[in-house]
Amino acid sequence: MKIKVEFSRNERIAEEIKKVVSEIINYDLKDPRIEGLITVTNVDVTKDLRHATIFISFYGDNEKRDTTFEVLQNAKGFIRYELANRLRIKYVPEISFKLDKSIEYGIHISKLLEELKNPNQEEGN
């Protein structure tokens, strides 16, 4: 039995934006202040396709995360320009970035669970 899953136009465009923005950030941005692992976790596109909110997750310390997020904010114009060149859509949405702390939170919870599982281990051993 085949299950046919249909996605709306907005969902398809959001996935394509997610893929392309990820490529741009990881391969095309040449700013030396960008450090650590950057992941595009999700993209929300408005119904009229005029605005896209891009959720970004970082792996690294808070100072590097803040610097990298600022670099991305300043590179919005470049990223949108590259999106326009790579996507085949009539209107490229305005983009905004938001921090996604879900991965960070998941790592924190994993550490807490590990500590509960092994209460005799001291921190750092």
C-alpha positions in Angstrom: 0.0 0.0 0.0 1.4 3.4 -1.0 0.8 6.4 1.1 0.8 9.6 -0.8 1.9 12.6 1.2 1.2 16.0 -0.3 2.8 19.2 0.8 1.5 22.6 0.3 3.3 25.1 -1.8 4.4 27.0 1.3 5.9 23.8 2.9 7.8 23.0 -0.3 9.2 26.6 -0.5 10.1 26.5 3.2 12.0 23.3 2.7 13.8 24.7 -0.3 14.7 27.9 1.5 16.0 25.8 4.5 18.2 23.8 2.2 19.6 26.8 0.2 20.2 29.0 3.3 22.0 26.2 5.0 24.3 25.9 1.9 24.8 29.6 1.8 25.8 29.8 5.5 28.1 26.8 5.5 29.8 27.3 2.1 29.4 30.9 0.9 29.7 33.2 3.9 33.4 33.9 4.3 33.3 35.9 7.6 36.1 34.7 10.0 33.9 35.6 13.0 31.6 32.7 12.1 32.6 29.8 14.4 31.1 26.6 15.5 28.4 24.4 14.0 25.5 26.3 12.5 22.3 24.4 11.6 19.1 25.7 9.9 16.5 23.8 11.9 13.3 25.2 10.5 11.8 27.8 8.2 8.4 29.3 8.6 6.9 31.1 5.5 3.9 33.4 5.7 0.9 32.4 3.6 1.5 35.2 1.1 5.2 34.1 0.8 6.4 37.6 1.7 8.3 36.8 4.8 10.4 33.8 6.0 11.5 33.3 9.6 14.7 31.1 9.6 15.4 29.3 12.8 19.1 28.8 13.5 20.8 26.5 16.0 24.4 26.9 17.1 26.8 24.6 18.8 29.4 26.5 20.8 29.7 28.9 23.7 27.4 31.9 24.2 29.9 34.5 23.1 30.6 32.8 19.8 26.9 32.2 19.3 26.1 35.9 19.8 28.9 37.0 17.4 27.8 34.5 14.8 24.2 35.5 15.1 25.1 39.1 14.7 27.1 38.3 11.5 24.1 36.4 10.1 21.9 39.4 10.9 24.3 41.7 9.0 24.5 39.2 6.1 20.7 39.1 5.5 20.9 41.1 2.3 23.6 38.8 0.9 21.7 35.7 1.9 18.5 37.0 0.3 20.3 38.0 -2.9 21.8 34.4 -3.1 18.3 33.0 -2.5 17.0 35.0 -5.4 19.7 33.6 -7.6 19.1 30.0 -6.6 15.3 29.7 -6.2 12.9 29.8 -9.1 10.1 31.8 -7.5 8.6 35.1 -8.5 9.1 36.9 -5.2 11.9 36.1 -2.7 10.6 36.6 0.8 12.1 39.0 3.3 14.1 37.0 5.8 14.6 37.2 9.5 16.6 34.9 11.9 15.6 33.5 15.2 17.7 31.4 17.6 16.5 27.9 18.1 17.7 26.6 21.4 16.1 23.2 21.2 19.3 21.3 20.4 21.1 23.1 23.2 18.2 22.3 25.5 18.3 18.6 24.5 22.0 18.4 25.2 21.4 20.0 28.7 18.6 17.4 29.4 20.9 14.6 28.3 23.6 15.7 30.7 21.1 15.9 33.5 19.8 12.5 32.8 23.3 11.1 32.7 24.1 12.7 36.0 21.0 11.0 37.5 21.9 7.7 36.1 25.5 7.9 37.4 25.3 9.9 40.7 28.6 8.6 42.0 30.6 10.2 39.2 32.1 13.5 40.0 31.9 16.4 37.5 34.9 16.2 35.0 35.8 12.6 35.6 
